[in-house]
Amino acid sequence: MTMSDFSTITRRQMLALLGSAAGTAVMSGTAFAAYSQSDFVATISPDQPLPPVDERLPKVPRVLKLSERGLLPGKHGGTMRMLIGGQRDIRYMPINCYSRLVGYNPQLQLEADILEAYEVKDERVFTFHLREGHKWSDGTPFTTEDFRYVWEDVFHEKKLARGGPPTSLLINGKAPRFEVIDERTVRYSWDDPNPDFLADQASPSPTRLMFPANYLKQFHVKYQTKEILNQYIKKFKVDDWAAVHQRMSRTVRPENPELPTLDAWRSRTEPPAERFVFDRNPYYHRVDEDGRQLPYIDRVLLDVSSADLIAAKTGTGESDLQITNLDFADYTFLKGAEKRYSLEVDLWKRTQGSRMALFPNLNCKDDVWRKVLWDKRFRRAMSLAINRGEINKAVFYGLAKESANAILPESPLFKPEYRDAWAAFDPAKANALLDEAGLPMDEDTGLRKLPDGRPATIIVEITGENSFETDVLELLTDQFREIGLRIFPHVSQRELLRRRVKGGDAIMSVGIGLDNGVPTADMSPKELAPTSDDQLQWCIWGLHTLSGGGDGHPPELEEAISLLNLYDDWRKAEGHDQRAEIWHKMLALFTDQVFSIGIVNATLQPIVRTRKLKNLPEKALYGFDPTSYLGVYLPDAFWYEESA
């Protein structure tokens, strides 16, 4: 009997063949007479056949009842091709796979995923129950030892975590108590509420609570000899064993094919490469309502291409599913390609608070400019000087929504006043505000002067990665000229731009607005306060929070301090209503102060797929957070109507 013969064999038949007692798989009252698997499994290890499917699945797998979600149960098989703009873009795979301890469904409600169940008490005590028999992609058991390893041997190993547990786990500066209850149960407890804990675990890039300990111990000084560690150090040309461990445990970019995973597909390619192959995980924990082990699709190929050519290649059928490196400007061309190739082009709504926003650098080194930027009248004036209607029509074909950098109507927290805060086109009021702020107009040049007499000329840092940024800045140049401000774009690579912002050399930069424009009250409002060094308007203040006070410096602007205090209040709040109240206070303050200057949101994102690919929604929300791009739409349930 071959492995392909096992694809639909019952557990009773299999155990009989092995001379064991019979059994039946049961999940939430659903009994399967048999699980089934892809024929591809037989090719994974032909010399040493893998165990039958029911022995590779957890005793209680996660069952996706696709018909209840409006999806079609599918069939196994096929390879899905996608294009990426560089090797670093393999980072999209763990985001799109979206295997999480708990995750969001399309309605942004939390559901147990890797966990069989979880319990929350007073938002202080979180008990996680693992699935019996769950295994990593290499077949080793996934148990509470994988959590203990991270807690004790990573978070509390100075070489790997200099500051101890990550700040995302600290409440009022205190880390949780961690307990291993038994082989399948762990508990995290805080003295004060931690309402962000589960939302963080459901995010695109969650705090990593578990590692495949059985694999990684070979790179840890506690479990490995110095002689072998020195061999690894020499092999990878790094400084110490900690650098080896970090390299081999990296999950954000799956560059180590040997690292076991719980995702639907596992990396098979080590960089550098022009094509990255991801094969199905034969131990994946999800099945459909008919007992078919997911994912349906056997293999995902990520082909590296020039980012500028991806739209053209997609339009000639070189990608089976393309969601990145496309923009609305490509829509007409891609829609035309439907007539020549077996493609369908859908439009999803982007979730960012603004498709493009201006970020005054409140931490810039220039003392005069810093004082100007701290003045809310200046920030409000710049926002009022923008003719968003003109930009919407000229650049976004009139299909976007003119808005401050604010949340979208799809969020239950939405209020029109957040969208409209200082977003009307009113150059007369803008001029009056600049007069009040002490930036007089030079009648000879028609330009305003800074308090020290210099012309109010703003260098705006941009990456130039998107052509629409340049188009928008051309229009903004004329619009700001009407209020006596002159702007000049300065194009630099993304890393250099961030370095200039963090170093205080930049006065203003361009970026995307709020990542999560569709929050609920139970999601963290950290984007509204200085909490990260990625925030272009106050990265040094954000670094101070992110580092737990070990780096950067605390905010000095009263309103920024208030936002940070409100964020702390949200983390201590008890219950949905309290959190919603704090969210509204933060949204009102954030939009009224115009800490970032939004232009339009609700822009449309082309999603291109081959017509054979099923279960991809025609309309959906597109964004990093909270949907994890494709993640909440279950890519493991995508399938081909015909073998592809």
C-alpha positions, 0 to 999 in steps of 0.5 A: 500500500502506498502513501497515496492509498492512505489519503482517504483511509479511515482511522479504524482501517489504519489502526487495524492495519497496524494491529492497534485498537480502532478510534474515531476523530471528533471535533465540536460534535463533528465526527469524521469517518475519515480524514483525507490528505493531498497526494502531494504528501507522498512526495515529501519523504518517499524514502521514509513515508510520513505517518498517516494523516490522522496521526499527523493531525492533532487529536482535536484539529481546528475545523473550518466550517467553510460553508458557514463562512460562505466559502466552498469546500475544495479539493487538494492540489496545485501550485500558486505563483506570486511575485515579490519585489525582493528577497525580503518580501518572503516576510509576507508568507507568515503574515498571510498564512496567519497561524496564530494562537488566537486570530481574527475572523473576517468580522474581526472577532477573536477565535482560537486557532493554534490553541484548542481553547483559552480562558480569560479572567478579569483580563489579568489571567490568560490560560492557554490550552494546546491541542493534544497531538499537535506537531511542528512541521518536522513532526516533533510535538508542540507542547508547553515546553516550547513556551517555557523555552521562550520564557526562561531561555530566551526572554530571561537570557541576557544574550538574547533579550538584554532587557528581559521580556519584551515591553509588549508583555510589561504592564506598569513595568511588570512582566507577567507570571508564567506557569506551566500547568501541564504538558498542554496548558500554560498561564500568563498572569498580571496584577493589572489588566492587559487587554492588549494581550490577545489582540497582540497575538492576533496581529500580523507580527505578534510577540513570539511566545513559543519556539520549536525548542527541540530544534533551537536548543542545539544553538543555545549555550545552555544545551549545546557544547562550546565546541559545537557552538564555535563551529556554528559561529565560524560557519555563519561568520557571526560574533557569538552563539546568540547571533547564531540563535537569532539567525536560526530562529528568525520567523518574521522572514522565514530564511531558515528552511530547517526551522520548524513551523506551525504555518500552512506552508513551510519554507524550502529555500535558503536565500539568496535565490530568485525563487522561494518555494513553500511546500505544504506543512504535512502536520498542519492543524486545520481541516475543512468540514469534510475532514480534508487536511488543509491547506488545499494548495500544495505549494506556493512559489514566490518569484523575485522580480523588479518591483516596477515590473510586477504589474506588467508581469501580473497582467501577462499571467505570470502570477496566479495571485497578486496583492502586493506591488500593485496600485490603483494606477495599474487597474485599467491595464490589469482590467484589460488583461482579463480579455487576454488571460484567465485573470480576474481583477477585484478591488479591495478597500485599503484600511490605512487611516490615510493612503499618504500622510505628511509627518512633521518631525516633532523631534527634529534637531533644528531648534527653530523648526522644532518650535514651529512644528510643535505649534498646533496652529502651524500643523492645522494651517498646513492641513487646511491648505490642502485641496483634498478634492483636487488631489482625489480627482487628479490622482485617485480618480475621485474614488478615495475619501477626503479625510484627515489621518483617521479611522474609516466608517467600517470601524465601530469607533468611527465619527465624522468629526474625526474624519473632518478634523481640520480637513476642509480646504480653507486657505484663508483660515490657514493664512490667518493661523500662520500669521498668529503662529509668528511666521510673517509673509515676505511681500517681495517673495510671497514666502513666509519667514521663520522666527529667525528670518530664514524662509519657511522652506520645507524639505519633505523626505520621500522614498519615491517607491510609489509614483502617486507620492510624487504626483501628490507632492506636485499638487501640494507644492502649488497649494502650499505656495498659496499660504507662503510655504515652499516644499521640496521633495527629497528622495531617498531609500526607505532605510535612509529616510528613517535614519534621517528622521530618527537622527533629527535631520528631517523636518517632514516626511511622507508615509502611510497613515494609521495602519489600522483604520478599522479598529474596535475598542478591544484593539490597542490604540498605541498608534495614536500615542508615542509608542514606537520608533517607527512613528515618523512624527515622534520616533524618539519619544516612541523609542523611549516608550518602546525601550521601557525608558532605556533609550530615546527620551520621553515626550515633552509636548503636553498633548503627546504626554496626554495621549501616552497617559490615555494609552496607559489608561486603556491598558488598565481599563476594565471592560469594553465600555471603558476602553471605547471611551478612552479610544474616543478621547484619544481619537479626538485629541489625535485628530484635533492636534493634527500630529500627522496630516492625512489627505485621502483614505479608503483607496482601492487596491487591485487584487489579481487572481487566476479564474481557477482560484476559488474562495478569495472574496471579491470585496474585502478590506486590504491592509497589514493590521488587523487583517494581515493582508490575506490572513483573515480570509483563510489562504489555506482554504483557497483552491483550484477548480482545475489542477494548476 
